[in-house]
Amino acid sequence: MDQLTDLKAILHSKRANIYYLEYCRVMQKDGRVLYLTDAKSEKQYWNIPIANTTVILLGNGTSITQAAMRMLASAGVLVGFCGGGGTPLLMGNEIEWLTPQSEYRPTEYMQGWMQFWFDDASRLAAAKQLQRSRLQYMQTIWVKDRDLQAEGFNGKDSQLIGALENAGARIQHAKKVGELLQSEAQLTKQLYKFAVNQTKHGDFVRDRDAHDTANAFLNHGNYLAYGLAATTLWVLGIPHGFAVMHGKTRRGALVFDIADLIKDTLVLPWAFICAKEGATEQEFRQQCLQAFTQHKALDFMFEQVKDLALNHPAQPPAADAPQTENPQINNPDAKGPAQ
């Protein structure tokens, strides 16, 4: 088995690491990728296990060598340059990654995606399917995660169940993507209010440019979710511009669509919990990564995108289709086609 095969032995959906680095130099040394930091008396090298890494975010004061980029590309690691704390990704409002170039990624998912994408009705059905999966994932995770339950985020809470059922009904009866976007925004506002009440946060207004801790953590955690979504789409060979919900004119819009599957479930509650506890940015980031791993967030993204690509909806579901009171997602351990 050659070195290239070794570096890609771990499927992207099973990889454990996302790195955010600042004030360091990333380089290749003795067949490994390292980052070099300046200590008071000496320089220190730290190894990056690239075969088990999905995304590297390079923040303030970072540089990277051509040799390191070559190795990261061989391992299929996405690299993004970003501002301090992991946000924003540079290049304005785009989702912009340095993606490894490979002509050997699968073609079936891209071809399947294209079979429905150019039809407005089928694209709307795909957007509805993603939104329903988002609700089902939240209900499932918030019912079984004891740490979240201890903080008041319980999937059996009557207020939450009511909000999810109302959102499900709006999704079912939506006639166009704009209505889905309105429904999504309405539910997210309800979830912010729910999180504020559960954590006794006080007044909160979602503002991506605000400097309060909760808003900063939401920005940071969302960009981690974008990294997972970008990895999923790159591995499956689907360009980021073929969105089903967030706008056909935004080059990175499909990344937003896929990241939405997990953002409100995992990032939102921990942003408010960590803000309440006075956690540092590093502690919050570690909590997010732990939640992603514990609840198989990347696996879930892969399953949803594969299912849409290979079993794409030919038409929107009937408006009078029955709704389950407590929907459950498919088994997250189920195996799809080889990635």
N, C-alpha and C positions, 0 to 999 in steps of 0.2 A: 504494500500500500504506500503510494507516494505521499509527499508532504501535503500537496493540495487536497488529496482525499482525507488525510488525517484532520486537517483544519476544518473540514465540513462534515465530520463524522457525527456531530451533535446537531439534530434538526433544530432549525430556528425556533420552532414552537416549543422546544424543550430547554432553550438556553436561559440562563439565570441572571445574567449581568447587564446592567445599563450603567455606563460611567459618565459622570460629569466632572470635568477637569478644569482647573484654572491655575494660572501662574506656574506653568510647567512646560516642558518640552517633551513631545512624544517622539520616540525614535526606535529604530531597530538595532538590536545588539545581540550578537551570538545566536541568531535565529529566533529571537523573541522580540515582542513589542513591549517597550518600557516607557514610563514617564519619569522625567528627571525633575526633582525639586531642589531648591536651595535651602539648606538648613543653616544655622548660625555659623557652624564651623566647617561643614562639608556638604558636598552634593549627595543626594540620596536617590537611588533608583528603586522603582516599584514596578513589578511585573503586571501586565494585563493579560489574563487568560483569554485570548481572542477567540479560541474555538468555542467558548461558552459565553460569548458576548454578542448581544444583538445590536446595540447602539452605543456610540461614543459621542458625547456632546462636549465641544471645546469652547470654554468660556473665556473670560478676560485673561490676557497675558499668556496665551498659549501659542505654540507653534508645533508643526509636525513635519517630519522629513518624508522625502519621496519613498525611501526604503520602507518606512513604517506604513505608508499608505498602500504600497504594493502588497505587504503581508496582510493588512486588514482587508483588502479587496479579495485576496485569496481565501480568506476565512468567511467572506460574505458579511462583513460588519459594516453597518451604515455609519457614516460620520457626518456630523452637523456642527457648523460654527454658530455660536449663540452668544447672547449677552450674559451679564452676570446673573448667577443663580439659575441658569438654564433657560432663561427667557429674555427676549424673544429669539426665535431662530432668525438669523440674519437673512437678507433679501426681502425686507419689507414685510408684507402680509402673506408672502408665499410660504408654503411648506417646502423647504429646499434642502435636499440631502445630497451629499457626495455618495453616489451609489456604486457599488462594485459592478463592473461591466462583465457580462457573461452572456454568451449565446446559447447556453445549455440549460436555461431554465425551462420549465414546462410550458407548452403552448396551449394546452387544453383549457386552462382557466381563462386566459385572454380570449380565446375563440368562443368559449361559452358565454363570457360576459358580453361580447359583441353581438351575440345572437338576440339578446333582449334589449340592449342598451339603446338602440336607435328607435325603438317603439315607445312612444310616450306612456301608453297604458301599462306596458310591462315594466318600464322603469319606475312608475309610480308604485306598482305592486312590489317591486324589489325594495323600494324605500319603506313601504309599510312593513315588510317582513323584517327589515333591520330594526325598525322602531319597536315592533312587538318583541323581538328578541332582547332588546335593551330592557324593556319592562320585565320580562320573564327572568332575565339574569339578576336584576335588582331584587326581585321578590325572593328568588331562590337563595341568593347570598345573604341577604339581610335576615332571612329566617334561620340560617344555620351558623352564622358567624357570631360566636359568643362574645368576642371582644367588642364588636359593634353593638350587640344587644346590651352589653353592660353600660354603654354610653347612651343608650336610648334609641338606637337605630334598629328597631325590631320590625321585621317584615310582616308581623301579625298585628301591628298597630292599626287600629280602625281608621285613623286619619290617613295613614299612608295607603292602606288598601283602597280607600275611597278615591284618593288622588290617582292611583294607578288604574283603577277601573274606569274612571272618567277619561283618563288619557287613552286607554285602550279603545273606548267607544269613539273618541274623536279620530283616532287613527283609522278605525274601521270605516268611518263614513266620510273620510277626506276624499275630495274629488280632484285635488291638485296638490302639487308639492308645497305650494305656499301655505296651504292649510296645515300640512304636516309640520312645517317649520314653526308656525304659530302654536301648534299643540306642544311641540317640544319646548319652546320658550316658556309657555305657561306652566308646564310640569316642572321645569327647572326652577322657576321662581317659587313654586310651592315647596320644592325640596330645600331651597335656601332657607325659606321661612321655617320649615320643619327642623333643619339643622340648627338654626339660630335658637329656637326654643329648647331643643334638647341639650345644647351646650351652654345655654344662658349667655350667649355672645353679646346680646344687646343690639343696637342699631347696626344694620349691615346693608350696604348697597354694592352690588356687583359692579366693579370698575377695574378693568384690566390695567389701568395706569395708576391705580391707588397704591399706597405704600403700607397699608395696614397688613397685619400678618395673614389673616384669612385670605384676602385677595392675592397676596403674594404666593401663598401655598397653592391656591387654586391654579394660578398661572403655571407654577412649577410642575405640579402634578399633571396638568393637562398636556404639557409638552412631553412628559414621559409617556403618556398614553399615545400621543402623536408618533413618538418613536416606535412603539410597538405596532401601531397601525401601518406606518411606512414600511417596517420590516415585513409585515404580513404581505402587503401588496407587492413589494419587490420580489420576495421569494416566489410568489405565485405568478409573477410576470404580468401584473395588471397595472397599467399606467395610472398615475394619481389623478389625471384629468377627467376620467370617466366616472364622474360622481352620479349618484342617483337622487341626491337630496340637496346638497349645499351649493349647487350652481354649476352649470356646464362651462362657465367662462373663467372659473378659478382653477389654476393648474394643480393645486394641491387639495381640491375639494373632497376627493374620495377619502383622503386621509382623515378629514374631519368626520365623514360619515362613519367610518369604521371605528375611530376612537370613541365616538359617542356610545358605542356598545358598552363600554366599561366606565367612562368618566364619572357619571353621576353615582354609580354603584360603589366605586372604590376610592376615587380621588376626593369627591365632594365631602363625604363624612369625615375622612381623616384630616382634611384641611381644617375643618372647624374643631375637631377634637385636639389636634396638635397645636392649633392656635390657642385654645383654652388652656392647655397644659404648659404653654410657654416653650414649646420645642424649638430647637434650632432648625435651620433649613436642611442641614445634613440629616438630622434625626427624622424630619418629615419625609425626606427623600427615601431614606432607608425603610420607613414604615410603608410607603407606597410600593416599593419594590417587593417587600415581604407580602403585601396583600396581593400584588399581581401574581406572585409565585404560588401563594397558598390557594388562590381561587382560579388558577390556570387561565389567567386572562388572555395570554397569547394563544393558547390552545383554542379558546372560545372564539377569538377573532378568526383564526384559520378555518375553523369549522363553518362559521357563518359565511365567509367569503367563498369557500369551496362549494357550499350548498347552493348559494345563489348562482355561481358560475356553471355548475354541472346540472342543477335542477331548477333552472331559472323559471320564474313565473311567466306563463304564457299570457295571462290576463289577470286583472285585479280580482281579489276575492269578492264574493257576493256581499252586498251591503247588509243582508239579513243573516249572515253566517253567525252561528251561535258563538258566544264568548264564554270561555271557562272562567270560573270565579277565581281559581288559584292556578294560573298557568305555570307550567314547569318547563325548563329548558331541557334539551336533549342531554344525554349523558356526556359530560365534558371529556370523559376518557375514551369516547368512541373514536376509532381510527378512521381517517379518510384516506384518499389516494395518497401515494407517496409524494412528499413535498419536493 
